[in-house]
Amino acid sequence: MAHLTFDEAEQRELRDAARTEFPGNPALAYVLENLAAEGIDLDRCRDWDDIRAEMGLPEQSDEAPHVA
């Protein structure tokens, strides 16, 4: 099982960034704070194409505009 965790200094930096960089977006701040606390379980990560299929979205084509 692969699990990415952050040391205490990295956790503090993520939390500080969440609070200062995204004050108008509490959902994004929550996600960053949760990542800092919990880390990332790489075994549970899913590919964007899998998520797209699960949500019933069309496949990405080269003709479609790319959104950053």
N, C-alpha and C positions, 0 to 999 in steps of 0.2 A: 504494500500500500504506500503510495506517495502522498506526502502531506507537507506543504510548504508552510513554515511558521516564521514569525518575525521575532527577533530579540527585543528586549525592552526598549532600547533606543529607537529601533525601527517602528515599534508600536507607537511610541510617543510622537515620532515624526508624522506617522499616518494620521493619528488623532488630531494633531495640531493643524495639519493640512486640511483635514476634513472640516474643522471649525473655522479656519481663516479663509480658505479658498472657496468654500461653497456655503456661505452663510444664508443665501437665498434658496438653497436647495437642500432641505433637511433629509430627503430620501437618499441623495448621493452621499451626504455626510454620514448618514447611518450605515450605508454600505461600506464606506471606507473604515469607519470605526469597528464594524463587525469583522472586516478582513483583518484589521490589526489584532483584534482579540482572538479570533478563531483560526486564522490562517486560511489556507486554501487546500481542499482535498482534491488533488489532481486526478484521482480516479473517478471523481464524480463530474468532472468538466465534460461538457458536450461540445461537439463541433457545430458551427453556425448552420451548416447545411442540414444537420439533424434537427436543430431547433426550428429552422424554416419549414421543414417537412411536417414536423409535429404541429406547427401552428397553421398549416394549410396555406402557406405562402408560396407563390410561384418560384421556380428555380431562378437564380440570378443568371442573366444573359449578358454577353458583352455589349449588347445594344442598349441595355438599361443604364441610366446614369448612375455613377457611383456616388454615394453619399458618405462624407467623412464625419 
